[in-house]
Amino acid sequence: MKEKIHPQSKPVNITCTCGAVINTISTLGKDFTIELCSKCHPFFTGKQRLVDTTGRVERFQKRYEKFNATQKNKTTKVEAEAKPEAEEKKNEEQ
């Protein structure tokens, strides 16, 4: 093997979002964080966990709230239009 062509390995601490700390060596040379590790990954734990890194769930919920708001507006408009007609029919019957 040639000498002085390999990068230097330094000890680092890898911190997971679940709080687990892994001590290892890396050529990166600085501590860093990860989102999933073997202690919290669904494959290793057997538990389902929602992993949302880009805010997709929040974007979906915002869209769904808009959809619910438009549906509620449509139903209230239909109900508002139906009430006077129903009252007119009652008055005609009496």
Secondary structure in CASP SS format (residue, H / E / C, confidence):
PFRMAT SS
TARGET T0000
AUTHOR 0000-0000-0000
METHOD secondary structure of the structure
MODEL  1
M C 1.00
K C 1.00
E C 1.00
K C 1.00
I C 1.00
H C 1.00
P C 1.00
Q C 1.00
S C 1.00
K E 1.00
P E 1.00
V E 1.00
N E 1.00
I E 1.00
T E 1.00
C E 1.00
T C 1.00
C C 1.00
G C 1.00
A C 1.00
V E 1.00
I E 1.00
N E 1.00
T E 1.00
I E 1.00
S E 1.00
T C 1.00
L C 1.00
G C 1.00
K C 1.00
D C 1.00
F E 1.00
T E 1.00
I E 1.00
E C 1.00
L C 1.00
C C 1.00
S C 1.00
K C 1.00
C C 1.00
H C 1.00
P H 1.00
F H 1.00
F H 1.00
T H 1.00
G C 1.00
K C 1.00
Q C 1.00
R C 1.00
L C 1.00
V C 1.00
D C 1.00
T C 1.00
T C 1.00
G C 1.00
R H 1.00
V H 1.00
E H 1.00
R H 1.00
F H 1.00
Q H 1.00
K H 1.00
R H 1.00
Y H 1.00
E H 1.00
K H 1.00
F H 1.00
N H 1.00
A H 1.00
T H 1.00
Q H 1.00
K H 1.00
N H 1.00
K H 1.00
T H 1.00
T H 1.00
K H 1.00
V H 1.00
E H 1.00
A H 1.00
E H 1.00
A H 1.00
K H 1.00
P H 1.00
E H 1.00
A H 1.00
E H 1.00
E H 1.00
K H 1.00
K H 1.00
N H 1.00
E H 1.00
E H 1.00
Q C 1.00
END
